[in-house]
Amino acid sequence: MKNLFIICMLLLTSALTQAQSAKSLLNEVSAKAKSYNNIEIDFKYNLNNAKEGVNQDTRGNVTLQGNKYVLNMLGTTRMFDGKKIYTIVPEDEEVTISNYDAADDKEITPSKMLTFYEKGYTYKMDIVQDVKGRKIQYVKLIPIDSRAEIKDILLGIDVQTKHIYRLIQTDAQGTKYTLTVNSFKTNQPLSKTLFTFDEAKYKQDGYYINKLD
């Protein structure tokens, strides 16, 4: 019994130490991201569902400044100006405008991509990978809410730069979403109107403006 108690204490201590180390690393990543005036990320995105035989790759890019963002992916532009979300689909010549409600926002949106892990997860260190000479430390995040649609998230962090390199999210059905950062640029010169939606311009170009709210 004494030996069993010692083993349990050692395992608990190890788990607590891992959680503290993981939390400390994530805090560094968050602080680094918030120190930049803006961030531009070019990424590869993969959706994999083995049960359904789905394995899709696509590329995209996102520009972040505070909670504002412009995301280009799958031929669609999604923009958030801090109050409203604009989804622009050139193929359909349509723009959908909706109000942002923080209370309903439970997804990992672009504006939360670098800080989403600050609340609602437990942490532990996972594997370390060598990617072209870069040391990538993975942290495993598990939602505290047992009813969450997300099963777990693996966050790969470049140990030297403290930038996120890869995010692997697995949902309760086993579908895996992997985002890999190809380039990470900071403090770039941005247009003053980058996060401003010009409704008159799109109307002039013949777009249908669909206002949901």
N, C-alpha and C positions, 0 to 999 in steps of 0.2 A: 504493500500500500504506500509505503514511504517513497519507494522508487517511482511509482506511478504518479504520486503527487509532484515529485521533482520534475518528471518528464512533462507533466501538464504545465507547470510553472515556466519551464524553459520554452515550451511551445508558445505560451501566452506572451512571454517577454519578447520572443522573436517576432511574433505577429505585431505587437505594439511598436517595436522598433522599425519594422518594415513600413507600417502605416505612417509613422512619423517621418521617415525618410521620403516616402512617396509624397506626403503632404508638403514637405519642405521643398521638394523639387517642383511640384506644381505651383507653389507660391512664387518661386523664382520665375517660372514661365509666365505667369500672370502679370507679375511686376514688370517683366521685360516688355511684354506686349503693350501694356498701358503706358510705357515710357515713350512710345513712338507717336509721332503726330499722325501718321497714316501708314497703312501696310498694303502692299500689293502681292497677291499670291496667285501663281499659276499652278494648277493641280490636275492630277488624273483621278478619275472617280470610277470605281468598279462596284457593280451590284451583282451578287452571286446568291442564287437560290438553287441548291443542288437538287432538292425534291422536285422542283418544277423544270429543271434543266435550263435555267436562265443564268447567263454569265455575260454581262454587258460592260463594256468600257467606254468612257467618254472623257473629254477634257473640258476644262473650264478655267475661269479666272474670276477673282473677286478683289475689289478695292474696299478697304475698311478705313473709316475715320470716326473715332468714337463709336456711337451705336449706329451710325449711318453706313450704308454699303451699296455697292453696285455689283451684282453677280451676273455673269454671262455663262450660260450652260445650256446645251441641247437646243441651240438656236433661239433661246429665250433670254431676255434681260429682266432681271428682278431688281428693283431699286427701292431702298427705304430711306426717306429723308428725315426720319426721326418722329414722324407723325403718321404718315401714310405709306402703304406698300403699293408699288406700281409693277405690274407684270406685263411686259411688252412682248407681243408675239408677232414679229414681222410677217411670218408665213400666212397668218390669218388676218393681218392688218387690224389687230385688236389690242387695246390696252384695258386691263382690269385694275381698278383702283379700290382699295379697301383701307379702312382705319386699322391701326395697330392696337391690339389689346394685350398688354403685357401679361394679364391674368390668364389668358388663353394660350399663351405662347409656351408650349412645353417641348417643342422641338429644338434641335441644335441648329439654330439659324446662323447665317454668316456673322451677324453682329455678336453672337455668343460663342463662336467657334473657338476662340482662344481663352475663354473664361467660363464656359458652361459648367465646368467641373467644380467650381467653387462651392456649390451647394447641392445637397441631395445624393451624395455618393460616399461610399467607403472606398478606401484606397489600399493597394499593396503593390510592392515592386514585382515586376515580372521579368521576362528575359531581356538580355542585352544582345544587340545585333551589331555587326560591323558592316556598314554600307559605304563602300568605296572609301574606306579609311575613316569614316565618321562613326563615332560611338553613339548608338541609338539605344537609350534606356526606355523600356516599356513600363508603363504603370497601368495596372488593371483597376478599372472603376466599376463598382457594382451599385446599382440604384438602391437607396435605402427603402424606397417604396416597393414592397413585394408585388404590387399590382402593376408596376411600370411595364410598358411595352418593350422597353430595352432590357435585354438579358445582361449584357455587360459591354464595356468599351475598353479597348486597348489603345492607349495613347503613347505613341513613340516620340520621344523627345531627344533632340540633339544635345548631348551633354555639354558640349563646348559653347554653343550659341544660345542654348535654352529656348530654341524655337521648336514648335511642333513639326515633326517630319511626316508622321502618319497617324491617321485615326481609323480604327477598325471597330465598327459598331455591329453587334449581333442582336437581333430582336428575338422575342419569345418563340417565333416560328422557325428560327434558324437561318433567316435571311441575313446575309452579311454585306455591309456597306463599308467600302474601304476608300479613304481619301488620302492620296499621297502627294505631298508638296514637291513640285518640280523646281520652283523658284520662289524666294521669299525676299521681297524688296521693301525697304522702309524709308519713310520721310521723302517721298517722291513729290515733285512739283505737280499739283493737281489743278485742274480747271475749277474756277470758282462756282461754275454752274453744274459740276459733275453730279451732285446730288439734288439738282433742281429739275422737276418735271415740267416741260414746256407743252402744256395741253394744246395751245393754239397751233404749234408746229405739227403735232400729230393729226389734228383735225384737218389741217391744210393738206396733209399727205394722204387723206382719205381714210384714216384709221377710225374704227368704231371705239368709242370711249364707254366702257362699262363700269359704272359706279355702283358698288355693292352697298355702300353705307349712305 
